[in-house]
Amino acid sequence: MRIFDWATIPSHPVRPGVSRKVFTGEGAMMLVTEFGAGSTESPHTHPFEQLVFVLEGEVEFTLGEEKRAVPAGGVFRIPPGTPHGASALGGKRCRVLAVYGPPRPDVLPYCGYQKE
């Protein structure tokens, strides 16, 4: 079993003010996304189920036509194929843990450190 120190896992920019760290297994993947204060939403969709846990701060999530403020400790599910997006609220940074099943092929290149 290999143990990784989260502090040493590389962070990758997503868009201005937003970055993420990624860890993958064979059947699932987790990402921690950090939204800087004032980050803006980027609506998107993908064919993967996504489980979301707000770790820090408050995030405004758009899920389909619905917009909700989700504080730290909030958890919810995004069904596959559902348009969604997120941005930080309250002028403060926030961090969100997302778990995907199966792993997202578009994000797998960021997991090269796991092969070293």
C-alpha positions as CSV (number, residue, x, y, z in Angstrom):
1,M,0.0,0.0,0.0
2,R,1.4,3.4,-1.0
3,I,0.6,6.4,1.2
4,F,0.6,9.9,-0.3
5,D,0.9,13.1,1.6
6,W,-1.9,15.4,0.4
7,A,0.3,18.4,0.9
8,T,2.7,17.1,-1.7
9,I,0.1,16.2,-4.4
10,P,0.4,18.7,-7.2
11,S,-2.4,21.3,-7.6
12,H,-3.6,22.1,-11.1
13,P,-5.4,25.2,-12.3
14,V,-8.9,24.8,-13.7
15,R,-9.7,28.4,-14.5
16,P,-8.7,31.8,-12.9
17,G,-9.2,31.5,-9.1
18,V,-9.9,27.8,-9.2
19,S,-7.5,24.8,-8.7
20,R,-7.7,21.2,-7.8
21,K,-5.8,18.1,-6.6
22,V,-6.7,14.7,-7.8
23,F,-6.3,11.1,-6.5
24,T,-7.6,8.0,-8.3
25,G,-8.2,4.4,-7.8
26,E,-9.4,1.8,-10.3
27,G,-13.1,2.4,-9.9
28,A,-13.4,5.8,-8.3
29,M,-11.6,9.2,-8.2
30,M,-11.6,12.1,-5.8
31,L,-10.8,15.7,-6.4
32,V,-10.5,18.6,-4.0
33,T,-11.3,21.8,-5.7
34,E,-10.3,25.1,-4.2
35,F,-12.4,28.2,-5.2
36,G,-10.7,31.5,-4.5
37,A,-12.6,34.4,-3.2
38,G,-14.6,35.9,-6.1
39,S,-14.2,32.9,-8.4
40,T,-16.9,32.6,-11.1
41,E,-19.1,29.7,-12.1
42,S,-18.3,27.6,-15.2
43,P,-21.3,25.5,-16.0
44,H,-20.5,22.1,-17.5
45,T,-21.7,18.5,-17.7
46,H,-20.1,15.0,-17.8
47,P,-21.3,11.4,-17.9
48,F,-20.1,10.6,-14.4
49,E,-22.0,10.6,-11.1
50,Q,-20.5,13.1,-8.7
51,L,-20.8,13.1,-4.9
52,V,-20.0,16.5,-3.3
53,F,-18.9,17.4,0.2
54,V,-18.2,21.1,1.0
55,L,-15.1,21.0,3.3
56,E,-14.6,24.7,3.9
57,G,-16.4,28.0,3.2
58,E,-19.7,28.4,1.4
59,V,-20.4,27.5,-2.3
60,E,-23.1,28.5,-4.6
61,F,-24.0,25.4,-6.7
62,T,-26.1,25.4,-9.8
63,L,-27.7,22.0,-10.5
64,G,-29.8,22.1,-13.6
65,E,-32.1,25.1,-13.1
66,E,-31.7,25.2,-9.3
67,K,-29.2,27.5,-7.5
68,R,-28.4,26.8,-3.8
69,A,-25.9,28.1,-1.3
70,V,-24.2,25.1,0.4
71,P,-22.2,25.7,3.6
72,A,-19.3,23.7,4.9
73,G,-20.6,20.2,5.9
74,G,-23.2,20.1,3.1
75,V,-23.2,17.0,1.0
76,F,-25.2,16.2,-2.2
77,R,-25.2,14.1,-5.4
78,I,-25.0,15.3,-9.0
79,P,-26.5,12.7,-11.4
80,P,-24.6,11.9,-14.6
81,G,-25.3,14.3,-17.5
82,T,-26.8,17.0,-15.3
83,P,-25.5,20.6,-16.1
84,H,-23.9,22.1,-13.0
85,G,-21.4,24.6,-11.7
86,A,-20.1,26.3,-8.6
87,S,-18.5,29.5,-7.3
88,A,-17.3,30.8,-3.9
89,L,-19.7,32.9,-1.8
90,G,-19.1,35.5,0.9
91,G,-15.8,36.8,-0.5
92,K,-13.9,33.9,1.0
93,R,-12.1,30.8,-0.4
94,C,-13.8,27.5,-0.2
95,R,-12.8,23.8,-0.7
96,V,-15.0,21.1,-2.1
97,L,-14.4,17.3,-2.2
98,A,-15.9,15.5,-5.1
99,V,-15.9,11.7,-5.7
100,Y,-16.6,10.3,-9.2
101,G,-17.3,6.8,-10.3
102,P,-15.8,5.7,-12.5
103,P,-12.6,7.8,-12.7
104,R,-12.8,10.7,-15.3
105,P,-10.5,10.0,-18.2
106,D,-10.1,13.8,-18.8
107,V,-8.6,14.2,-15.3
108,L,-6.5,11.0,-15.2
109,P,-3.4,12.8,-16.7
110,Y,-3.1,14.7,-13.4
111,C,-2.5,11.5,-11.5
112,G,0.9,10.7,-13.0
113,Y,2.5,11.3,-9.6
114,Q,0.8,8.0,-8.5
115,K,2.9,6.0,-11.0
116,E,6.3,7.5,-9.9
